[in-house]
Amino acid sequence: MNTPAETRDSLLKATEHCLAMQARHLAGLTTGELSQIKGWLAERQELVDRLRQVFAEAQSAGIDPELRPLLLDRIQRLMEGEAQLFVAAQGERNRLGKSLAALRRGRRALSGYGPNRNRPPRFISGQK
């Protein structure tokens, strides 16, 4: 069982890591750096699991009343960060959807210039 000081340190460290992760992921989403998205998901799951574990330990050990306002502030900031990430992810998803639709339109337009597989290609000649 953790001492109150260890519990406090674990809670503060876990929330700091989550806030830092949110900031990195938000920066990546806003700049369009999506190459690391699989790594983000793994990192996110790991940190959320750690946060749950730390809060469960703190709940069983008891949370120092002086620590509660700080934790409530951090939890509020985490929730606001999640909302910002959601909005940024939706925006990026919409942007990618529009790009994909434009690429599909372009592909269909280009396929109209190629030979049709059901009939032989026709050539336009200036001769009568």
N, C-alpha and C positions, 0 to 999 in steps of 0.2 A: 504494500500500500504506500502511496506517495505521501510525502509530507505536504503541508499547505503551500510551502514555498515552491516545491517541485510541481505541484498542481498548477499554481499560478504561472510559473515559467512555461509549462507545457501548453497551457491555454493561450498565453500571449504569443508564444512562438508559432503555434499552429495557425492562429488567426493572422499573424503577420505574413506567414508563408502564403496563405490563401489570398490575402489582399495583394501581395506582390504578383502572384500568379494571374489574378484577374487583370492587373495593370498590363502585364506582358501580353496576355491574350487579346486584350482590347486594342493595344497598340498594333499587334499583328493583324487583327481584323480590319482596323481602319487604314492600314497601309497596304493591305492586300497580300500580305505575306502568309499564304495559306499552305506552304509546302510542309510545314511542321504540324499540321492539324492532327494527325494520328498521335503524335507525341503529346500534343496538348490534351487529348482525351485521356491518355494513360496517366499523365501527370495530374490531371484534374481529379480522376477517380481515386488516385492514391492519396491526394491531399484531403479530399472529402472524407475518405475512410478514416484517415488519421484524425481529422477534426471530430468526427463522430466518436471515435475511441476516447479522445481526450475529454470531450464533454461528458461521456458516460462515466469515466473515471472521476471527473470533478463532481458529478452529481452524487456519486456514492460517497466521496470523501467530504463533500460539502464545499461550497464556494464562499470565500471570504467576502463579507458584506462590502468591504471597501473596494473589492475587485468588480463587483456587479455593475456599477455605472460604466466602467471602462469596457467590460465585456458587452454590455448592451450597445454601446457606441460602435464597437467593432462589428457586432452582428448586424447592426443597422447599415454600416458601410459595406459589409459583405452582400447584404440584400440589394442595396443600391447598385453595387458593382455587377451583380447578376442581372439586374434589369438593364443596365447599360450594355452588357455583353449580349443579351437577348436581342436588343434593338439593333446592335451592330451586326450580329449574325443574320438577322432577318434582312437587313439592308444588303449585306453581301450576297445572300441567297437570291434576292430579287435581281441584283446586278448580274450575277452569273446566269440566272434564268433568262434574262433578256439577251445576254451575249450568246447563249446556246440557241435561242430562237433565231437570232440573226444568222448564226452559222448554218443552221438547218435551212433557212431560206436561201442562203447563198449556195449551199450544196444542191438544192433542188434547181436553182437557176442554172448552175453549171451543168447539171445532168441533162438539161434541155439542149445543150450545145453538142452533146456527144451522140454517138450512133445509138439508135433504138435497137434493142436486141431482137425485136419481133419482125423487123423489116430491114432490108439492106439500106445502107446510107444513100441519100440522094445528093447529087452534086448539081449546083446551078451553073449553067454554062451560058456564055454570051452568044453561042451559035444557035441558029434557028433551024 
